[in-house]
Amino acid sequence: MVRPPRLRAGDEVRLVAPGGAASHDDAGAAIARLEGLGLRVSIGAYAFQDDEAQRVEDVNRALRDPGVRALVAARGSGHEHRIAGRLDFGTAAAHPKLLIAGTDGTILHLALWERSGLAGLRGDATAAFSTEPAVVASDPKAATGELTTGGRARGVLLGGDQDQVAAAAGWMLPSMSGAILLLEADGLGAVHVDRQLTMLRNAGRLDGLRGIAVGRYTGCGTGVLDVLHDRLGAHGVPLLGGLDLANLPVGTMAELDADAGTLTVDAAVS
């Protein structure tokens, strides 16, 4: 496990668009938030372009630039999977930098963990300044809150968007042995959720799981909770639902306490 150095005021961070061209409005809002934290923001040369080779080059330039302390991924068109295998993993391991990316960046976080052992951060840069663990409490009133079982588990927290976790299987998905699996989804039908979770289980990609942490399954239609009960419950490990997964480290040690309704995750930075 490699944890990049924490951010400090005055550090330079690079805004890149690994998933497709960023919109100027989204980029402007991101820059304002980052500068509000005291960070200096540079913009990747191709952040507003949709060319795949240029997106890869932008990310790798940021990884190799000694002046850049972290990469911030702008929301693109959801094509992060197209470049996930072409990152400079050697540089990422030797000179670790934090990737700050939301749900869309799940496959990038998985790839950087699989090839470089690099921890990352979902969501906002605020948590990149602290080495304190993040604690998330389950909301029992949330739809997935009813999935919560009991028991405790400890392991490396890996995962995120279910669609990207499934897309990474057999390619960029790390071993889940000894891990806590993080899952959420948006806009997947119940049959789609069922198909992906069944494939991951039958292919042995979820063997050795210690626990499962579940966020929101929004816009997934009726029947999705029944599918999650059946497919996730079959693993026989502690399960904690009803979580808000924004601003959460990934690729670090976590403790899931389904009895207390909390997920505690070590910081992504050192």
Summary of the structure (lengths in Angstrom):
residues: 270
radius of gyration: 17.7
end to end distance: 11.3
largest distance: 49.3
contacts: 985
relative contact order: 0.17
helix: 34%
strand: 24%
